[in-house]
Amino acid sequence: MKNAETKNKMATAKNKIMRLILGDQLNINHTWFATVDPSVTYVLMEIRTETDYAPHHIQKVLGFFAAMQNFAIELQEKNHQVIYIHLNDENNLQRFDENCKALIDKHRFTKFEYQLPDEHRVDSHLKAFAEQLKIPFSVYDTEHFYSTRNELKELFADKKTYLMETFYRYMRKKHKVLLEDENKPLHGKWNFDEDNRQKLPKNHKPISPFLFSNDLTIIENEILQSKIKTIGTVDSKNFIWPLNRAQSLMLLDFFIENCLPLFGTFQDAMAPNEWSIYHSRLSFSLNTKLISPQEVVNKAIAAHFKSPASIEFHQLEGFVRQIIGWREYMRGIYWLKMPKYATLNFFEHTELLPQWFWTGKTKMNCLKNAIIQSLNFAYAHHIQRLMITGNFALLAGVHPDEVDAWYLGIYIDAIEWVEITNTRGMSQFADGGIVGTKPYVSSAAYINKMSSYCTGCHYDKTKKTGEKSCPFNSLYWNFYDKHESKLAKNPRIGMMYNVWNKMNPDAKADLLMQADYYLKNINEL
């Protein structure tokens, strides 16, 4: 028995494994952590290369650092060995490769291991670093997603288009989600989206969001001391976002019980001072891997079957589609098309973002509300991102790089694999139709249909030209006129060109003149 113990100690002394954990890999259920191995040391680090590639919201930086610190503590409590490098540590070299190299040399690690990064830039960086090491290395899956990196590529191998609906149905079948016999969709339809497009009734008050009160003043002081450039505001004594698995599960339970029953119906609705409505706000927890998409979907489905009268099927299906369909689809497109995807600019747009995108100081009520909300909470739901801020940026001809940087920085859940495909693809149509089948632009009519933003606005939603005419109206027609050569044959928007071409020439000229005025004075809107 003593000989066996001696051999184990000798093996442990010979093998010293360093495992790197990134800030979006906080999955305590990963097989790495199933057993405690004294030969393994886990490393987490706060570094400037991750805070400085875009001006991030202060809540985003705080959220990631606090979640990482909590995760490190959880590992230590489970008796794992952990090295944690804080932002302002004297020995912090502020890069993954430099810090890892220093630790390998200092502690004489004999092997380097890491999980597949979700961002292309980090993936390339760590792969290049690992391949030049003089010690062996291994790479592991994150064990988080429903699909693999290349699954979408394999599914569409012989196709010219990549329809999300096709991918969604494939995922439902593969993972046996909401199916009847013979792989048929439950209740006879794959998609209940037409039931989920209602505006909030006039006197309807959505449930107040479930918020946390985490004290992050110490971390905020470290960030301020380091002079990291951030945007937005925060109450660091009462940080509202979940920072560990337990809090994430609390938020999930709150959503299922209180929000899911009306989630689908009002998922596209918008209203002033209603920043959460019935949305789950689980994206930060999901994207840091504090919780898994499988447990989120399974809990929601279980709740529906437990009480189908209170959680109707169309509410559930809309939520499941966002996770098992849209989220996984965006990741598949990302790994299929990067890094070239980050350079696509179908409309050859060149303009800068209006200055008020960073302050919310605009007279347009919809944009003022969406932007100030984003600055205050590091959050906006998908229709605010797509049909308010994204819609305006596209109509204004803003360069996709500008739009990407803004979205990547301002939202707490924004990690490039999910941000850039939504922004450059779905929102800005800069990919020419890889993600979306048409540009998502609208006049004031849609915004008024889905929100109450237009009430009390400085601009008149009904006016297309003239004083106080809503900028969305003239910019909308200007966009279609400018890009007719690229869009006229798109079957989903041919009707708009029929309307435009039948319009009185004087009316068309007035619209284009009004749009030109607004574009030239965009920072004054």
N, C-alpha and C positions, 0 to 999 in steps of 0.2 A: 504493500500500500504506500509506504514512504517513497519507494522508487518511482511509482506512478506520479505522486505529487511532485517529486523532484523534476521529473521529465516535463510535466506541465509548466512548472515555473521556468525551466530552461527554454521551453518553446515560446512562452510569453516574453521572456527577455530577448529572444532572437527576433520575434515578429512584433513590430510596432507599427500599427496602422493608423494613418491620419485620414479622417473622413470629413470632407468639407460640406457644410450645410448652408445653402443660400437663404436669403431672407424670404423667399417665396416657396420654401420647402419645409414648412413647419408641420410635417405630418407625423404625429407621434405613433400612429399605427403602421408606419413603414416597417418592413421586416428587419431593417437595420437594428431597430430598438427592441426586438422581441426577446433578445437575451443580453445579459450584461457580460461584456468581454473586456477583461482588464488590459488586453493588448491593443484596444481600440480607443482613440481619443477623437472626440467630435469638436470641430472648429467652426465658430460663427464669427463674423466680422462686420463692423460698421465702417464703410470706406467711402472716400470722396468720389471715386469713379462712379459710384452708384447714386450719389446725391447731386452730382454736378453735370450729368449729361443732358439735363433739362431743368428749368426752374420749377421745382416741385412745390406742391402745396405743403405748408408747414404741418398740416394734419397727416399728410401722406408720409412724410419723413418720420414724424413722431410715432405714427402707427406701426410702421415697419420696425423701427428700432425697439419699441416697447414690446411688440410681439416676439421679436427675436430674443430679447432679454428674458421674457417670461418662459420661452421655450427652453432656453439654456438652463434656467432654474429647474424646470420640470425634468429635464434629462438628469441633472445632478441629483434631484430627489429620488430618481429611480436608480441611482448609483452608477450612472455612466460617467466617464471622464470627459470633461469639457474644458476647452480653451475658448474664452470669449474676448475678442479684441474690441474695446470701446473706441468711439470716434476720436477722442482726444488722448488716447494712450500714447505715451512717449515712443513706444516701439512700433506704432501703427504706420506702415509704409503706404497705406491708402490704396492698395491694389491687391486683387486676388492673388496674382502670380507672385508678387514680391513678398507678401505676407506668408504665403504658403511655403515659398522657398526658404525663407528665414526660419520658419517653424520646423521644416524638415531637417535643416542643418542643425538647429539648436537641440532638438529632441531626438535626433538620429532615427527618424521614422524610416521604416524599411519598405513601406508601401503607401501609395496615395489613392484614395477612392473618392468619387463624387457622384451625385445623381445628375441625370440629364437636365441641363438648364432649359427653361422655357423660352428664353430670348436668344435670338440668333447671335447677337454680338457677344454675349457671355459664353454661349456654346462654343463659338470659334476660339475665343480667348482661352478657355480652360482646356480645350482639346489641344491647342498649340502648346500650352504650358505643359500638359501631362506628357505629350509625345517627346519633349526634350529632356524629361527627367531621366536621371541615371538609376532610378528605382522603378519597379513595376507599378502599374496603375490599373484600376478597374472602374468601369462606369456602370451605373445602375439606373433602372427606370424609377420614376418618382412614385409609381403605384397610385396615381391619383385619377387620371382621366379614364373615361369609358373607352376611348379609342387610342391607337398608337399614333405616333407622328406621321406615319406614311399610309395610314389606313384610307384616308380620303383619296390620296393619289392612286392607290390600288383600285378603289371602287370606280373611279372615273378614268381608268387607264385608256380606254378606247373612246372616250367622249371629248367633245369640244367645249362643252359647258359643264358647270359644276353647280347644279341646282341644289339649294339647301333642302328643299322638300324631299328630293330623292335620297339625300344623305340621312335626313331625319327618319324617314321610313325604314331605311336600312338599319339604323341604330335601334329603332324600336323592335324590329324583328330579331336582330342579333341578341339583344339583351332581354328579350321577352317582356317588354314594357307595355302595359295597357293593350294587350292583345286578347282576341278570342281564339277559337280553334282555327287551325290552318293559316296562322299568321295574318289573320284579318284584324283590322283595328276595332277596338272596343267601341260600341255604339255606332258602328258603320262608317265612320269618317276618320281620316287621319288628322284633320286640322279643323279646329273650331274658331278660327281667327275672326270670322265675320260676326261672332257673338261677343267679341271683346273690344269694341270700339266706341264705347259710350262716353259722353261728356259727364262730368259731375253735375247732378241736379242743382238747381239754384240754392237751395237751403241745406244741401247735404254737407255734413261735416265729417271728413274722414277721421279715423282713429288717430290719436296722438302717437307718434313714433316711440318705440321702446328705446331709451337711451341709457348709456352707462355713465358713471362719474369717476373715471380713472384719473388719478393724480399723476401727471407726467411733467411736473415742474422741473424736476432734476434733469430729465432728458432734454427738455426745452432749453434749459440754461446751457447745457453742453452744446446744443446746436447753435445757440446765439453766440457762444464763446468762439465757436469755429468759424463764424461769419459765413455760413452756408447761405446762398441766395434762395429764398423761398417766397411763395406767394400765399395769399389768403390769410385768414385769421384763425385763432384758436383760443379756447379757454382751457389751458393746460391743467388746471385743477379739476376740471370736470370733462375729461376727454370722452366723447360720446360713443366711440366705436369699440367693438369687441376686440380684445387683445390676447385671448387665449382660447383654447378649445371649449372650456366650460362656458364662457360668455357667448361664444359662437353658437353653441347648442341652445342656450337660453333664448337667443335672438331667433333661431330657427323655430323653436317651440312657440314663441310669441307670434311669429308670422303665420304659422299653420293654424293656430287657434283663432287669431284675431283678424288677419289680413287675407289669407287665402280664400275665404268665402266670397270676397268681392274683388280679388286680384285681377282676374281675367276681364271682368266687365269694365273696370276703370284703369287698365294698365296703360292706356294711351292718353288718359285725361290729364289736364294741367290746370292749375289755379294758383293765383298769388298767395304767398305765405303757406302753401301746402306743399312742402318739399319732399314728403315721404309717401303720402296718400296710402295705397295698399301694397307698396312694393316691399320686397323682402329685405333689401339692403344687406344681403349676404355675400355680395361679390368680393368684398375685401377678405372675408373669412375663407371663401372658396379659393381665391387667387393666391392666398398665402398658404393654402392647404391645411389650415386649422381644422376644416371639415371637408368631407369628400362629396362630390356630386352624387355619388350613389346613395349615401345616407340621406341627403337632402331629398332626392327624388323618392326614395323608398318611404320616408316618413310622411311625405305629402300624399303619396298614393294610399298608404295605410289609413291616414286620417279621412280620406274620401270614402273608402270602403266601410269605415267604422260609422260614418255619418253622411251618407250620400245626399241627404236632404239639405244639410247645412253647407256642404262643400260640393256644389254641382260639378258635373264632369267637365264642362267647358272652362270653368275656373282652373281646374287641375291641369287639363291638357295644355292650356296656354303657358302655365308655369313650367311644366315638364319640357315643353318644346324649347323654351329659352335655355334650358340647361343641357339636356341630352341632344338637342338639335343644334341650336344657334351657337352655343359656347364651344361645343366640340367641332362644329363645322368651321368656325373662325380659326381655331387652332390648326385644323387640317390645311386650310388655305394658306395660313402663315408658313408652315413648313414646306408646302408645295412650291410657293412662289418667292420666298425670301432667298437672297437679299435684294433681288431686283425689284421686288414689290415696293420697297421703300423709295424707289426713284420714279415711279410711274406718275405721269401728269397728263392724262388724256386730253384735257381741255387747254393745256399749256398756260395755265393760270400763273400770274406773276405778282399779284398785289400783296401788300402787307396786311396783317390783321388790324382792324381799327383799334386805336389806342384804348377805347373804352372796354374792350374785351378783358382788360386787366383790372378794370375798376368798376364796371357796371354803370358808369355815368353816361347813360344814353336816354333819350326821350322816348325810345320805343319800349313800351311797357313789357312786352314779352321777353325781349332780350335783357332788359334791366333785371327782371325777376329771375330769369334763368342764370344769369351771370353772377348776380349778388348771392343767390342761393349757393352757387358753386364755390364762390370765394368764402362763404360762411361755413359750409358743411363739407366741402370737398366731394360733393355728390350732386348729381342730377340724374333723373331716370332716362330711359332710352329715347323717349319721344322728345324730351327737352333737348337732348344731345343731337338727335337726328333732324328734327323739324323746326327747332328754334335756332340754336347757335350754329349747327352744321348747315342748315338751310340758308341762313344769311351768308355765311362764309362762301358757300358755293355760288350763290347769286352775285356776290361781290367780287368774284374772281380771285379769291385769296389763294396763294401758293399752297399746295398740299403740305409742304414742309412746315409752314407756319401753323397750319391747323393741327397737324400731328403733334407738334411741340406743345401746343396749348392743351390739347386733350390729355396728352401723356403726363403733363405736369399737374394739372388742376384737380384730377380725380384720384381719390384714395385707392380705387380699384384698378387703376390704369397700369398695366404691364404690357409691354409692346406686343406680345403675341395676340392679345385680345384687343388692344387699342387700335393698332394700325390697320387691321383688316376692317374694323368697324368704321374708322375715320376715313382713311384714304380710299377704302372700297365702298362700303355702304353709304356713307355720308357724302363724300366728295366725288364719287364716281371717277376718281382719278385712275382707277384700274381699267376703265373702259368697259366694264360690265362683267368682270370676273365674279364678283360677289353679288351685286345687284343687277337686276334686269333693266333698270331705268334709273335716271337721276332722281333723287328724292328732293324735289323743290316744290314750293307752293307759294301762293299769294296769301293775302290776309284771310281769305275765306276759310282755308283749312285751319289756321290758327284759331280763328273765332269759333269754328265748329267744335274743336276739341278742348277749348280753354275759355276762361273768362278774362284773359289778359287784355283783350281789346277794350273792355269797359274802363273808361276813365283815362285812356291813353291820349297822349298829346296829338297823335296822328289819327286820322279818320279811316277806319278799315274799309269804308265804302267808296272812298275816293281813289281814283287811279292816277290822277294828275292834279297839279295845282297845289296851293298852299295847304299844308298839313295832310296831304295825301299820304297814305301808308306806303313807306318805301318798298315793302314786299311786293306791292302790286305792280309798279313799273319795273322793278328789278327782275321780276318773274318773267315778263314778256321780253325784256332786254336779253335775258339769258337765252331764251329759246331763239330769238332772232340772231344772236351772235353765233350760236352753235348749230345752226340749221344744217349745215353740211355734214355734221357728225351725228345728228340725232334724228333727222327727218324720216329715215327709214326704220327707226325703232318702232316695232308694232305696238308697244305699250303707250306711246305718246303721240302717235300719228294724229289723233283727234285734236291735240292742242295746235298742231300746225294747220289743220283745217280751219280752226277758229281764227288763228293769226292771219292766215292768207286771205280770209274773207273779210277781215276788218277794214274799215274805212282808212285810206292812206293817211289822211290828216290825223286820225286817232292814233295810228301806229307811230307817226312822227312825234306826236305829243308824248306818247309813252316813252319813246327812246330818248327824247330830250329831257324828260323828267328823270329818267334813270341816270343819264349822263350827269345831271346836276347833283344828284345824290351821291354818285360815285366820286365825283370831284370834291365833294364836301362831306365825305363819309365820317370823318372824326367829329363832325358837328351834329350828327343825327341824334 
